[in-house]
Amino acid sequence: MPKVIVIYHSQQFGDTKTLAEALAEGVRETGAEVEIISTNERRITLDEFLAADGVALGTPDYFSYIAGTIKTFFDDIYLWDKSGESVKGKPAVLFFSHGGGGRGREPFEYLAGKFFEQVGETVESRRPTGDEAKEQCRTLGKELVKRLKETAEDHNGKSSKR
């Protein structure tokens, strides 16, 4: 079964954490393994990153940009890549919360596009996070696992679905 790592920042209202938990629930419903890491608590290690087949990233909009700890994660990936580690191209899904502006979505998708193959559409939630956004995240988690399974089948020569 695939392994997904959910990396998120959530601080003031907990909306991004709520989305991260919903996404992880969707991943679990498929039987895949999931690990949730809050960048408020710690940084992600290279070994943790490499052990994951897919990534889910979540951030709030702070002043029309992503949270600083998520930017630090992108900086880490950049440095790992420059050191010769193969870190680019993992399938990833994105989720995003905001209080009304929502302009941080564009730089979030831009940075993620430099390192990941985005699966599905970014889930965007305006505070307070409601049931619709949570369900979209659960569905996005399932969609990511589906892509990971298809990719594994492609690499094993069993099918050519995409």
N, C-alpha and C positions, 0 to 999 in steps of 0.2 A: 504494500500500500504506500502511496505517496506521503511525504511529510511536508507540511506547510508551516511556515513561521509567520506569525502575525506580529508586526512591529508597529507600535503606535505611540503617540504622545497625547495625553489628556490631562487637563489640570483643573481649570476653574469650575466648569459645570459638569464634566464627566460625559459629555455627549460622544466624544470620539471613543472613549472606553466602552460605552454602550454599543456603538457600532462594531468595535473590535470583538466584543463578546458574541454579538449576533453572527458575525462572519465566522468565528471559530465554531459556533454551534452548527452552522451549515456544513463546514468541513467535517466535523465529527459525525454528522448524520450520514455521510458517505462511507464511513468506516476508516477514513484517512487519519493519520496522526497529525496533531496540531500542537504547537507551542506558542504561547502568547508572551510577548516581551514589551513591557512599558519602558519607553526611553526616559521616563521620569525617574526610574529606579536604577537603570544601568545601561551601558552600551552593549551592542551585539558584538560577539567575537567572530573572527574569521571562520573558526571551526564550526560554530553554530550556523553561520550563513551558508557555508559550503555543504553542510549536512541536510539542508532543506532543498526539496525539489521545486517548491514554489514559495512565493512571498506575497503577503498582504500588507499593505502600508496604509496607515491612517494618520491624519494630521488635522488639527484645527487651523483656521485662518487667523493668523496674527498679523495685523497691519498689512493686509493684502499679500501675505507671504506665508510660507510653511513655518511650523514650530522649529526653533533653533536646534532641538535635539534630533529632529528628522533631517535637517540640513547637515548636521554632524554625521549622521549615518551615511548620507550621500557622499560626504567628504571621505569617510572611511572606505567606502567602495572604490572611490577614485584612487585612493592610495594603495589599496590591495591590488587593483588592476595594474597600476604602474609598477608594482613590485613583481609582476609576472604571474600572479594568481589569475585563474580563469573565473572571473566573477560576473561577466556580462551575459545577458540573454536569458536569464531565468524567467519563466512565466510569472506575472505579478498582477494583482488586482489592487485598486486604489479606492479609498474612502476618505471623505472630507467633511468636516463640519464647520459651520460659521454662524455668526450672529446676525447676518444680514448683508454683508458685502459680497463675500464669495469670490473675491478676485484672486485669492491665493491658489485657486484651482489650476490656473494656467501655468504658473511656475512649478507647481507640484507635478503636473503631467509632463512638463518639459524635462525636468530633472529625472523623473522615473524613466522617461523614454530614452535617456542616454545610457541606461544600464539594464533595463528590463524589457521583456516582450509583454505589453499590456494585454490582458485578457478582459473582455467585456468593457462596459462603460464605467467610469468613475461614479460611485455612489456619493451624492452630495446631499447633505442634511442641514437644513437651517434650524437653529436652536429654537425651541426644545426638540430633541429627537423624538420622532413619533414612530408608530408601528409600521408605517409604510417604508421608512428608511431602514428600519431593522430587518424587515422582510427582504428588502432589496439586498442587504448585506448577506443574509443567510443564503439567498439565491446565488449571489456572487461567489461565496465560498464554495458552493456546489459546482458552479461553472469552472472555477479554477481547478478543482480536483478532476473534473471531467477532462479538461485540457491536459492535465498532467498524465492521466491514464492514456489518452490518445497519443501523446508524445512518446510515452514509454512503449506503446504498441508499435509505433512507427520505427522506433530505434531497435526493437526486437524483430522487425520484419513481419509482424503479424497482420498489420493492416496499414492503410494509407489514408485514414480519415483525418480531416482537419476541420 
